[in-house]
Amino acid sequence: MLSRVPFGLAMSDRRQRIHDLVLALLAQQGDLELLAGDGTGLPSGDPGNWIERNRRVVQRYQALVRSAVTLDALVDQEVNGSFQSPGGDSDRRASNL
C-alpha cells in the first residue's frame, strides 16, 4: 500500500509513471512542434505571431501533461479499487466490458 512507502519515493514513482505516460502520448502525436527560438525564422517576422505560436505550442504540451496526470489518477483509482461509477456502485460492471 502507498501509505507504507516513504513520501519522497512515492512521489518519484508517480512522477515516473506520469513521465512515461507523457512520452507515450507524445509518441502518438503526428506532428510535434517545438517552440520557436527568437521569431526570426517565421515567415512574417512579426513578434506578435511568434508569441502567439509559442503560446499555442505550450498549451498543447500542457494538455498532454494534464491528460497523463488524469490517466495516472484513473489507473491508480482502478488499481486501488476505489473507482466509483456515476451510479455510486463500484466499477465492477466496467471491468466486465
N, C-alpha and C positions, 0 to 999 in steps of 0.2 A: 504494500500500500504506500502511497505517496507520503503519508504523514511520517513514516519511519525514515525517509530519505532526508538528509540534510538539505536545507533550503537552497543553498548555492548549487548543489548538484542537481536538484530537481529543476531549477531554472535553466541550467545548461542543457539538460536533456530536452526540455520543452523548446528551448531556443534552437537546438539542433534539428528537432522534428520540423519546426516552422521553416527553418532554413532549407531543409530538404524539400518541403512542400513548395516553397517559393521557386526553387530550382526546377522542380518538375513542371510547375505552371509556366515558367519562362521557356522551358523546352517546347511547350505546346504552342507558343506564340509563333505566328508565321513570320512577321517582320518585326524585328526588335530594334527600336530606335534608341539611339544614345543621345545624351544631352549635347547640344551644340556648344562649342568652345566659346568663342568670342563674337559670334554673329557675322564674321567676315565671309564665311563660306555660304551664307544664304543668298539666294538669287536677288532678293530685293535690297539686302543690306540694311534694312530698317531695324533698329534696335527693338522697337515695339513688337515686331513679328518674331524676332529672336526670343524675347522674353516669353511671349505667348506660346510659342512652340515648346520651349523648355518646360513651361508650366503644365502643358498637356502631357508631355512625356513623364514628368514627375507624378502627375495624377494617375497615369496608367500603372506605374510601378506601385504606387500606394494602394491601388485597387487590388493588385496581385498579392501584396502583403496582407491586406485585410482578408482576402479570400483564403489565404493559407492559414491565418490565425483562426478563422471561422471553421475551416475544415479540421484543424487540430483540436479545437474545442469540441466539435461534434464527435470526433473519433474518441476523444477522452471520455466524454459522457457515455458513449456506447460501450466502451470497454469497462467502465466502472459500473455499468448497469443503472445509471441514474437518468437515462434519456426518457423523457415523458412525451407521449404522443399528444396532439392537441386535445384529445378527449380526456386526458388525465391518466389513462391507463399506461402501464409500462409498455414500451415499444416492442412487445413480443410479436405483434402482427407484422410489423415491418421486417423483422428478421426472417419471417417465413416467406417473404416475397422472392 
